[in-house]
């Protein structure tokens, strides 16, 4: 495999899902639970992130997301390299527990 394919990436999922009806709340909950089951961690409300090793793994998780989309809402996915992720600035608030445990510059292993 090429060197860039083995690079660690962060896959972000941003979503805004309707919760006005019981069905919409159920669909939103199923989507969030799927993210947690697939080892995404909540960075902020409706923003989840996961570490992936290489583009091939990113593509696998994009496909899993596409196969588990609710009927309504707004969902986006964005990948960044670990180096780009390290340059993120926290302007207000605190690091999440996972960032404090290993530091933003270290790989989360699970």
N, C-alpha and C positions, 0 to 999 in steps of 0.2 A: 504494500500500500504506500501511497505517497505520504510524505511527511505531513502535509497540511490536512490529510484525511485523519491523521491520528491526533491532531490538536484537540485539546479539551475546549469545549464550547459550553456556553450557558444558553439554555432555551427558555425564553420568557413566554408566558401566556398572560395576556391581558383580556379581561372580559367584563362585560356589562350585560347581565341577564335579567329579564323581567321576572318579577316575583308577585305580581298582582293577584294571581289565582293560585289555587292549591296545586294544580298541574304545573304551572310555571315554577312555583317554589320547589316542587319535587324534581323537575328537570334540572334546575339550577343546583340543587343539592347533589343529584347524581353526577353532574359534571364536576363539581368540586371534589366529591369523593373519588371519582376516577383519577383526578390529578394527584390526590394524596396517595392512592394505591400505586400509581406509577412513579412514586418518589419525587414528586414536585413538592417544593416547600413554599409556604406563603411568605412572600417578601412584604407585601402590603395587602390590604383588602382588595380582592379581585386582581392581584398580580402574583403569579406563581413562577418559580424558576426551578430548573433542573440542570444538573451537570451531565454532559454527554461527551463521550470520547469519539470525536470525529464526525464528519458530515453524514456518514452512513447511519449512525445512531440517531443523529438529529432527525434524519428523514423517517426513521422508524417511528419516532415519537410524534412527528407531524402527522403521519398516517393514523396513529392511534387517536390523536385528537380529532382528525377529520371523521373517523369512524364513530365517535362518541359525541358529536355535536347535538345540542338541543335544537328544537324546531325554531326558536326565536332567540334574538339577542345579538350581541356584537362581540366577536371573539377574534383576537389577533395573536399571532405568534411571531417572535423575533429571536434570532440567534445572534450571539456576540461571542467573541473569543474570550478566554480567561483574562488576557491582557486588557482588553477593553472593559471587562467587568471590574477589574482591579482599579480602573480609573474613575469608577462611579464615586460621586461625592454625596455624602449624607448631609443635607442642608439643615434639616431639623429632625429631631427624633433620635432614636437609638438603633444600633445594629440589632438584627434579629439574633435569637439565641444561637442558631447554627453559625452565624458569622463570628460571634464572640468566642465560641468554642474552638474554632479552627482558624479564625482570621479570614478576612476577605481574600487574602493572597494565597491561601492554601486550598488544595483540592478537598472537597467533601468526599469521603469514602464511605460507602455503605454496602 
